[in-house]
Structure formats: structure tokens, C-alpha cells
Amino acid sequence: MTSRIVILGGGTGGTLTANRLRRLYPPEDAAITVVDQDDRHVYQPGLLFVPFGLTHSEDIVRPRERQLHDGIEFIESAIDRVDIVANEVHLANNVTLGYDVLVVATGARLVPEETEGLLGPGWMNNVFTFYTPEGAGALGAALATFDHGRLVVNVVDMPIKCPVAPLEFCFLADWYFTERGIRDRVQITYATPLDGAFTKPIAAAKLGGMFEERGIEIVTEFNTGEVDPGGRLVAYDGREVPFDLAVVIPLHGGATYVGRSPGLGDELDFVPTDDHTLQSKAAPNIFVIGDAANVPTSKAGSVTHFEGDTLVGNVRRFLAGEPLEPGFDGHTNCFIETGFHKALLIDFNYDTEPQPGHYPTKVGLPLLKESRVNHLGKLLFESVYWHALLPGRDLPGLTSTMPVSGKELPDIQED
Ligand SMILES: Cc1cc2nc3c(=O)[nH]c(=O)nc-3n(C[C@H](O)[C@H](O)[C@H](O)COP(=O)(O)OP(=O)(O)OC[C@H]3O[C@@H](n4cnc5c(N)ncnc54)[C@H](O)[C@@H]3O)c2cc1C
């Protein structure tokens, strides 16, 4: 019998899952369908570089269907809702898809409308986001004419995609204004809801120190309640941060159809998911990959990639009636661009916070240390994304679980 596997979302997670499953199953064993609301696959890490003129929005977008292997059906339609009892997906184009296994890969959605004033007269005027291609392009034009004043980068609340991207934006802004010879005329402030630059203490101390060295001010535990286009961010506790140009990372939620699908999601429309097997808590035949899951690690493409291994294995085990494997350890790996052609690399999982050392082994890339080789790694990653990660290839030497060899951690056993 041919199993029907429906994958919701044709971004990072949906594409790599479909391609891995297609390689695993011959067409007579599994019919694989991917649904997405549009045909524009954005390489999202590239959005960071757009405002600084280092790339262009159109250069980081490719058609979705072209990233899918032969024998995968692609349907371009919004998803209306999932009926987890009838095992059916209802699409906005009135098509209904029955499934034996459903993979939710619809990522995270920006919800700027949830913050008072954010979409007011300042939006795309003196208030921007670089989290969309349109926003990143418009911000680029605004930065090009910004020659003095207060630049504020603000994360409204967690969770967000790529929690290091706003920090990278600050570092690149420092570099950009230095290159233009006007750094002394621009004040850069980072306003974050966290109590430090990052969630994990060792990395937070390192990144906080780098902010200090560069004269980037950090305002912590700042929960933005209002964006006043007159030039003020106002926190719920009454504190204010003035700005001339604000770069805001809006609140994130899961896809809206999740909220219209009884039993599928939580109050933020993310999908409750087992941290290690990636099976949803909604139904045993629903699995979740990437930003759509509520697992306690970063919402990042690297995480999505590392999850792929476990998820595809467990879809196969589920269809074969075998017990699932709790294979995903929360592995996260992020290059942090720090300006001046350097970057830092962090690597961690659910149990181990970022540590110094090297990745993936003792002779690899330096961890928690700025270097040119990490910057080159970050740039090279775009090609790896299109040509290895999305096609679902294993990356030579890189394991899905976090490697301990190379990390300077006294109580960790070498692997
Ligand atoms: C500015 C920025 C920088 C980043 N930098 C990095 C980085 O350096 N390293 C890193 O690892 N990660 C980075 N990320 C995060 C990374 O891009 C995401 O974590 C990753 O793409 C998640 O994959 P996903 O499949 O879960 O979601 P996505 O790739 O976002 O795919 C979700 C898909 O679901 C579709 N969809 C949603 N709702 C519906 C609906 N109702 N109907 C039909 N289709 C729907 C969307 O159209 C989309 O194609 C960055 C993200 C941003 C925004």
C-alpha cells in the first residue's frame, strides 16, 4: 500500500524532509506532497546582509518547486486548517488532502500588529524590520542616508527566529558606520527582553563584552509595549528608549491555520512536540520540524537541518510500526557575524551551553572566538544551503547530534 505523506510548508524543513523521504521510499511506497502558500523560497540568513548592501533580496530567493526532487508533488495554496481526527488537511483552494503521516513545517510568522504603534506612520519610514525581504530592502535605503543619530535595534519578545541575528545586525552596523567614517556620530543601542545579550550565560558574557568594546549600549529586560513613531520605544514598565531609526524584530507566532485546527497548537500557534522524537503531542501520526515546533532550542535553520535526520527516521519507524527513537538532542550551531570580515561560532544542545574550543573536532573552526575563517564559513553556508542542506544530503564530518570532541569542557567525555 502506498503511504500518503503530506508536508505542510516548503521552506527549510519541509524541503529537506521531502527530499530525504523521497530518497528513502520508492514512489510506489510513499506519495509525498508539499504544500506552501507561495513559490518564493527565501534564504533567510541572507536577509541580515541586505540592509548593508552586501547582497540583494532578489539574489536570495529561488522558486520552491525547483528545490524539490522529482516525484514530489508541490501544491501552491495557503492551508486553511487540519482536521487531526479525520486525518485531513483543508487547503484555501478548496482541495482536501488525506494523509497517513503529516509533517508540520510551516515555520514562524511575524506578528507586528500585536505591538501598539509598530505598524503606525513610522513603519517603513523610521521604523523597519530586516526579517522580511521587503523590510530588509527598505531598511537598506534608510541606512544609506542615515548619517547621524540614535539607531536602536529592538527584540519585542522571544521566541524569535535566529536569536543571534539582531546581535549580528548591531555588529554589522558598527562596522558599516565605521567604514563610512561616521561611527562617532551614530549611537547604537540594543534593547532586549532578555537579562543579557543572549540566553546562555557563557555566550551572553562574551557577546556582552564585545558590545562594550564597540561602544554598543545594551538595555536589558526591556519589554516593548509601544512604538511611538515620534521616536520612542516604550516598555510596559514605563522605561523609554529614544530613537531616530528603529530596527524592530516583531513578535513571532506559529502559522495562523494552526489556531484554526482544533487540538494542534498552543496559544502562540506553535505545535507542542516531543523534544527528542519530534512527534507532535497532538496525534501520533503528526511530526514537526523547524520553527513550528515548541521545542526548547533556537529557531534556526541549523536546528531544522539537524532535526531532519531524527524526523525522517521516525516517520519511517512510525509507518513500519516500530518504536520511535529519541534521537534529537537540541543541537544548534550558529555563525555570528561580528563585522570587519570576522565571525564567531557557537555550538550547543539542550544540555550543554556554548563552550570555547573547536568545531566539529579539535582541528575545526574556533568556537566563541572571532575569526576570519568563521566569516568565510558563514558566507559559504549559502551555497551549502541550496546544494546540500535542502537536497537532504548529509554534510561530511558534521553529525546531527552535538559533537563534544574539540570542546573545552572539563567534565565532558571525549567522543
Ligand atoms: C533575518 C534572519 C536571519 C537568519 N539567520 C539564520 C542563520 O544565520 N542560521 C540559521 O541556522 N538560521 C537562521 N535563520 C532562521 C532560519 O531561516 C529558520 O529557522 C528556518 O528557515 C526554519 O525553517 P522552517 O522550515 O521551520 O520555516 P521556513 O523556512 O520559514 O518555512 C515555513 C514555510 O511555511 C509556509 N507557510 C506558513 N504558513 C503557511 C500557510 N498557512 N499555508 C501554506 N504555507 C504556509 C511559508 O510560506 C514557508 O515557506 C534566520 C532567519 C531570519 C529571519
The ligand as an ORCA input file, in Angstrom:
! r2SCAN-3c Opt
* xyz 0 1
  C      16.916     37.507      9.401
  C      17.083     36.032      9.635
  C      18.368     35.505      9.730
  C      18.524     34.148      9.983
  N      19.802     33.661     10.077
  C      19.998     32.350     10.328
  C      21.328     31.812     10.415
  O      22.316     32.517     10.248
  N      21.445     30.492     10.709
  C      20.366     29.684     10.897
  O      20.542     28.490     11.156
  N      19.095     30.161     10.799
  C      18.878     31.460     10.518
  N      17.605     31.958     10.409
  C      16.461     31.090     10.753
  C      16.071     30.137      9.636
  O      15.891     30.816      8.428
  C      14.786     29.411     10.054
  O      14.929     28.911     11.354
  C      14.469     28.259      9.126
  O      14.230     28.745      7.836
  C      13.262     27.477      9.663
  O      12.790     26.585      8.716
  P      11.250     26.169      8.719
  O      11.095     25.153      7.661
  O      10.819     25.859     10.080
  O      10.481     27.507      8.319
  P      10.527     28.318      6.958
  O      11.773     28.041      6.198
  O      10.244     29.738      7.323
  O       9.326     27.703      6.121
  C       7.993     27.787      6.519
  C       7.127     27.716      5.280
  O       5.756     27.541      5.634
  C       4.970     28.283      4.727
  N       3.668     28.571      5.358
  C       3.457     29.187      6.539
  N       2.141     29.292      6.780
  C       1.502     28.724      5.743
  C       0.132     28.530      5.408
  N      -0.859     28.942      6.198
  N      -0.151     27.932      4.243
  C       0.843     27.479      3.424
  N       2.139     27.654      3.684
  C       2.477     28.259      4.830
  C       5.801     29.541      4.463
  O       5.436     30.151      3.239
  C       7.227     28.997      4.456
  O       7.662     28.673      3.170
  C      17.398     33.313     10.118
  C      16.104     33.844      9.982
  C      15.956     35.195      9.739
  C      14.564     35.765      9.598
*
